[in-house]
Amino acid sequence: MRWSDAIYERLTAGGRSPLAVVGLGYVGLPLALAFSRCFRVVGYDTDPRRIAQLRGGVDASGAFGPEDFRECGIRFSSSEEALAEAVFYVVAVPTPVDARRRPDLSCLDEATRTVGRCLRPGDCVVFESTVWPGCTEERCVPLLESVSGLVAGRDFKVGYSPERINPGDREHTLSRTVKVVAGCDAETLDGVAAVYGRVIGAGVFRAASIRVAEAAKMLENVQRDVNIALMNECAVLFRELGIDTAATLEAAATKWNFVRVAPGLVGGHCIGVDPYYLLEKAAGTGVRIPVVQSARAVNEGMVGYVARALLDELRAGDATISPPLAGWRVLQLGITYKENVADCRNSKAAELFGELTRAGVEVDAADPCADAGCVREMYGIELTERLRPPYDLVLVAVPHDAYRSLGEEYFLSIVKPGGCVADLRSVYRNKIHALRYWSL
Ligand SMILES: NC(=O)c1ccc[n+]([C@@H]2O[C@H](COP(=O)([O-])OP(=O)(O)OC[C@H]3O[C@@H](n4cnc5c(N)ncnc54)[C@H](O)[C@@H]3O)[C@@H](O)[C@H]2O)c1
């Protein structure tokens, strides 16, 4: 029997050996829930608090409700022993950058060692964590071999399937998005494609190799970063030239091959992080990738640029007050790293709050999606429960759905006459007439 048929049979017929998802965060939990519809699933995470919540049907990220856990049958555990019977491992642990913006592979190394200790002949390990091209085969496979004492390819199989979920996006869900899969050889590719094919309604794409799948993920996010950087760079220039960027984008987008991307702050754990993995790999090979490097610098510089622009707006609104800016009051709407998510990690909106307060401005911050405790813990920011109008400026930093329907009437009720609505993502473009309006 081919290995691909054998692994599938072990997961389905003949005792239904479990599939284990290692790391139950934004990526791992949806995977575990999806796989649980077809296979017996063990969900392993080193965070006991997370496990306790999941056992109680609570997903702190807000992506899933109690009904999604009902009858899912997943065995959630923070004990390595729960992995003992697994035959198919999916690793979805974080791959962040450290304070110097260098790749931090400590979670991936630790998870790989954990799997290595449980691995037995015939098993398969699929990595989902975003890494530089070559990392799975050069770093994870040797680690699996040394810990397990088994030989990759012969005793166990390795695959890679980059994750494409977009938190907060109800349209491009896991099942509705084509999933790239790769394997260390042809039969592994068949086996991995068969397992994922059961749960991904949109189907799987068989990448030519693990390196290709890793590189494809890098390219997807690096392309977004570069495109946004280009728009940010042009938005800064257009502003100096007195040209409306949103109107310019609208006009340019009428050309058939124009790629429409809006300027904005780039936070979170993917677009703002993955390019550093590619930069690290490129540096190791002695190849310069200046476009990727510059894009990062441009996007990292945007918080400072926006803060300076908002301070100018405040000054323009009240020429009688000269710096320091004590006395000016701003309401910031949105603190999470992007719209419609609860996640505040690596949030540029939170950095912007910090820049404004350091300049002496008094800022109230509100966010209907964020967990106030997390915001306090991570940034020392106390979310405002009751607004204290009137404000000199209202900054809509993160356009959550709850904010999109706000109209000028609302802003007029909380902004001082002659005050400003700063609309980072141009959600209220052409809708604000009686107040000053600022947008990127
Ligand atoms: N969040 C996204 O939108 C997204 C999208 C595509 C790809 N990715 C990539 O997917 C990977 C996972 O990201 P995420 O956003 O789900 O991370 P996350 O921080 O939401 O969750 C990771 C989980 O892994 C757990 N964990 C950490 N070390 C562990 C270990 N050694 N063993 C078991 N569990 C461990 C943590 O406790 C946490 O619950 C990263 O490589 C990321 O770059 C993320």
PDBQT file of the ligand as one rigid body, heavy atoms in Angstrom, charges set to zero:
ROOT
HETATM    1  N1  LIG A 501      -2.772  35.175  12.241  1.00  0.00    +0.000 N 
HETATM    2  C1  LIG A 501      -2.790  35.202  10.921  1.00  0.00    +0.000 C 
HETATM    3  O1  LIG A 501      -3.559  35.941  10.307  1.00  0.00    +0.000 OA
HETATM    4  C2  LIG A 501      -1.876  34.329  10.113  1.00  0.00    +0.000 A 
HETATM    5  C3  LIG A 501      -2.159  34.156   8.755  1.00  0.00    +0.000 A 
HETATM    6  C4  LIG A 501      -1.317  33.342   8.011  1.00  0.00    +0.000 A 
HETATM    7  C5  LIG A 501      -0.219  32.749   8.603  1.00  0.00    +0.000 A 
HETATM    8  N2  LIG A 501       0.043  32.947   9.934  1.00  0.00    +0.000 N 
HETATM    9  C6  LIG A 501       1.193  32.255  10.510  1.00  0.00    +0.000 C 
HETATM   10  O2  LIG A 501       0.698  31.130  11.225  1.00  0.00    +0.000 OA
HETATM   11  C7  LIG A 501       1.524  30.892  12.374  1.00  0.00    +0.000 C 
HETATM   12  C8  LIG A 501       0.675  30.915  13.641  1.00  0.00    +0.000 C 
HETATM   13  O3  LIG A 501       0.164  32.217  13.797  1.00  0.00    +0.000 OA
HETATM   14  P1  LIG A 501      -1.073  32.555  14.736  1.00  0.00    +0.000 P 
HETATM   15  O4  LIG A 501      -1.519  33.924  14.347  1.00  0.00    +0.000 OA
HETATM   16  O5  LIG A 501      -2.054  31.446  14.745  1.00  0.00    +0.000 OA
HETATM   17  O6  LIG A 501      -0.368  32.604  16.152  1.00  0.00    +0.000 OA
HETATM   18  P2  LIG A 501      -1.093  32.835  17.560  1.00  0.00    +0.000 P 
HETATM   19  O7  LIG A 501      -0.145  33.633  18.350  1.00  0.00    +0.000 OA
HETATM   20  O8  LIG A 501      -2.480  33.285  17.370  1.00  0.00    +0.000 OA
HETATM   21  O9  LIG A 501      -1.255  31.368  18.185  1.00  0.00    +0.000 OA
HETATM   22  C9  LIG A 501      -0.259  30.490  18.359  1.00  0.00    +0.000 C 
HETATM   23  C10 LIG A 501      -0.624  29.506  19.462  1.00  0.00    +0.000 C 
HETATM   24  O10 LIG A 501       0.481  28.640  19.546  1.00  0.00    +0.000 OA
HETATM   25  C11 LIG A 501       0.707  28.351  20.916  1.00  0.00    +0.000 C 
HETATM   26  N3  LIG A 501       2.084  27.896  21.080  1.00  0.00    +0.000 N 
HETATM   27  C12 LIG A 501       3.228  28.610  21.157  1.00  0.00    +0.000 A 
HETATM   28  N4  LIG A 501       4.283  27.793  21.256  1.00  0.00    +0.000 NA
HETATM   29  C13 LIG A 501       3.793  26.527  21.244  1.00  0.00    +0.000 A 
HETATM   30  C14 LIG A 501       4.388  25.259  21.312  1.00  0.00    +0.000 A 
HETATM   31  N5  LIG A 501       5.686  25.113  21.393  1.00  0.00    +0.000 N 
HETATM   32  N6  LIG A 501       3.575  24.173  21.263  1.00  0.00    +0.000 NA
HETATM   33  C15 LIG A 501       2.240  24.303  21.173  1.00  0.00    +0.000 A 
HETATM   34  N7  LIG A 501       1.623  25.492  21.115  1.00  0.00    +0.000 NA
HETATM   35  C16 LIG A 501       2.394  26.589  21.132  1.00  0.00    +0.000 A 
HETATM   36  C17 LIG A 501       0.393  29.646  21.632  1.00  0.00    +0.000 C 
HETATM   37  O11 LIG A 501       0.085  29.407  22.991  1.00  0.00    +0.000 OA
HETATM   38  C18 LIG A 501      -0.815  30.148  20.825  1.00  0.00    +0.000 C 
HETATM   39  O12 LIG A 501      -2.036  29.729  21.389  1.00  0.00    +0.000 OA
HETATM   40  C19 LIG A 501       2.616  31.953  12.337  1.00  0.00    +0.000 C 
HETATM   41  O13 LIG A 501       3.727  31.442  11.662  1.00  0.00    +0.000 OA
HETATM   42  C20 LIG A 501       1.987  33.055  11.504  1.00  0.00    +0.000 C 
HETATM   43  O14 LIG A 501       2.961  33.832  10.844  1.00  0.00    +0.000 OA
HETATM   44  C21 LIG A 501      -0.782  33.713  10.699  1.00  0.00    +0.000 A 
ENDROOT
TORSDOF 0
